[in-house]
Amino acid sequence: MILDLFFPNRCIECSRIIDADLLVCSLCFEQIHFTHFDYFSENIIKEKCRLLFPVENTYGLMKFEENGLSRKLIHELKYKSRENAGKTLAEWTVERLDFKDEKPDILVPVPLHPKKLRERGYNQLHLFTETLSGFYQIPFDHELIQRNHYSKAQALKDKKHRLEAVNPFSLSKPISGKHVLLIDDVFTTGNTVSSIAWEILNAGDNKVSVLVMAVDA
């Protein structure tokens, strides 16, 4: 295509020209620090979540490093209009995540406030979630959780204000007897997924697991 000729896709790390559907070149891909977590075993996400709510299983694809490639990948997805990066991150996830015979019942991404959704134009977790849903044959629900208050991004808040934040989430419909896999981009304190988890757990006989693109720990 003409656009590809004049504006070729480039690796977000080294700027080498790469195929249009890629984010990084093969050399820079080796710089991504994947966690190699086992969904069922102990890991730092599970340890932190257990301090906040009764979690079942947890998984994080990458280690989130301030000066690392994982941060660039997440920022491309969230702030550079690279929505399709969610599909790539999901493909990397399915290469590494095995639910075995204990698949969750439903995939639920952390929602954006409607105002933030209008500003960004998309929820960075939706395509990621939909791609996982298609591969694992697990239904997803983008509408189950709603965010009630508009606030600046968690990443821009200091730790004190994150901890003081009032629970901004609520359920849009009843749910009971389900194992819900909550999906977020970056796991830091765990307060966001904890707030949502308690809404789900208090709604009925439900279980909650957590999957994130990157873990900042």
Protein Blocks (a to p, Z undefined) as FASTA:
>chain_A
ZZlmmmccddfklopacdfkbmbdfklmmmpccfkiafkbccfklmmmmmmoccfbdcdf
bdcdfklmklmmmmmmmmnopaklmmmmmmmmmmmmcgkjmccfbdcdddddfklmmmno
pafklmmmmmmmmmnopacdfklpccfbdcddfklpcfklmmmpccfbdcfbdcehiacd
dddfbdcklmmmmmmmmmmmmnmccddddddfbdcZZ
